Amino acid sequence: MNGLPRLIITLTLITVGAGLLLSLVESMTRAPIAEQRRLETLRALQTVLPAFDNSPDADSVNLVAGHDKKGRELQRTFFRGRLDGAITGFAFTVVTPEGYSGNIGMMVGVDPDGRVVGLEILNHAETPGLGDKITRSEFKSQFKGKTLDGVDWRVKKDGGDFDQITGATISPRAVVKAVRQGLQFFHDHRAELLADGANQ
Amino acid sequence: MSLYQEFKRGLWKENAVFRLLLGLCPTLAVTTSAENGLGMGLATTFVLVGSNIVVSLLRQLIPSKVRIPAFIVIIASFVTVVQLCMEAYFYDLYKALGIFIPLIVVNCVILGRAEAFASKNSLLPSMADGLGMGTGFTLALFVLGAVRELFGSGTLLGYAVFGSSYQPFLLLILPPGAFIAMGLLLAAMNRLDARRR
């Protein structure tokens, strides 16, 4: 067996073998990967929500937050934290494309009155040493206790209430704006979210 | 050549990064910290050893006309295995290395060793070669990452070294710093080598 058929057969066998190996590894790692992602969400929930004793990742509401270009619904998930069955707070993710490089994803926790309890940066690709200081607790903690009204949701350089980071204004500006928009959305749907929770 | 010599070659004399200057794209990109360098180096070593073993075992069966696509399929499979396992068991490292894991496929060190060594040698020397080259690559990435992390953020493996009064030399963490640190390390190694002769 020589020539073209041999080339085709060898290459086919190698790719089939590779495919088998990969499907085996994929099926072995599927559960641990899903668990890692769940743990990551849970860790973020723990830092942004007030005390809770339920599993907020299993107690969530999806609201329509708008439509994309093709008219499909864009959903926003609200995780509910409860203590003895009563809602103590909501957590939701916001993503902003306005960072210095790539999207910044974050999770915001609010109490039922819409006061920020905590902020956690989930993922970002900001400049190491500059923009990535948005993940420091000094930056994140200044959001604590802030409400939609009565706070100037801009960085100090733009005349607002939030400290920017020396050498990197773009990243904090994007975060502040995104959190404000998230709070606005929560404010608009607060009645809906609370009412839904009371039924259970 | 004995197996030990095959292994040792990759550490210094033919070190992929510092001597052959191969695989510089991932080297310069991920070495913002010692931990990232170590993680990337170990992942690459695993792929290198795995692909060297398989290529060496199949070297009689693969016709030379299709050897490059065959090698790439083998390498890409190992990379995907590494990526899935890392995501499942070392999630933090997976998030830190991100895009560079899939890019191990195009790391020319790996294809280079498959083509230049594993496709011409039997199993054991190929394993030793992969292990040696991988260890050399890991060492190089660790050293470069450690230097950049130490001066760029004042920490080593995440632990503060210089105390809070140290003003980090930010440039080293940024992309240009990778080239500068790499250049200085190369100069130091060349000098050391020249002395030994």
Contacts between the chains, C-beta under 8 A, distances in Angstrom:
chain1	res1	chain2	res2	distance
A	6	B	63	5.9
A	7	B	63	5.5
A	7	B	65	5.9
A	7	B	66	4.9
A	10	B	61	6.3
A	10	B	62	6.0
A	10	B	63	6.1
A	10	B	66	6.4
A	10	B	70	6.9
A	11	B	66	5.2
A	11	B	69	6.3
A	11	B	70	6.1
A	11	B	73	7.8
A	14	B	58	7.4
A	14	B	62	7.6
A	14	B	70	5.2
A	14	B	73	5.5
A	14	B	74	6.9
A	15	B	73	5.5
A	18	B	73	5.2
A	18	B	74	6.9
A	18	B	76	7.5
A	18	B	77	4.0
A	21	B	77	5.7
A	21	B	81	7.1
A	22	B	77	5.9
A	22	B	80	5.6
A	22	B	81	7.1
A	25	B	80	7.5
A	25	B	81	5.0
A	25	B	84	5.4
A	25	B	85	7.2
A	26	B	84	6.2
A	29	B	84	4.4
A	29	B	85	6.2
A	29	B	87	7.0
A	29	B	88	4.0
A	32	B	88	3.7
A	32	B	89	6.6
A	33	B	84	7.2
A	33	B	87	5.1
A	33	B	88	4.8
A	36	B	87	6.9
A	36	B	88	6.6
A	36	B	91	4.4
A	39	B	91	8.0
A	40	B	91	7.0
A	123	B	95	7.4
A	127	B	174	7.0
A	128	B	32	5.4
A	128	B	153	7.9
A	128	B	173	4.8
A	128	B	174	7.4
A	129	B	152	6.7
A	129	B	153	6.4
A	129	B	168	6.7
A	129	B	170	4.7
A	129	B	173	4.7
A	129	B	174	7.2
A	130	B	170	7.2
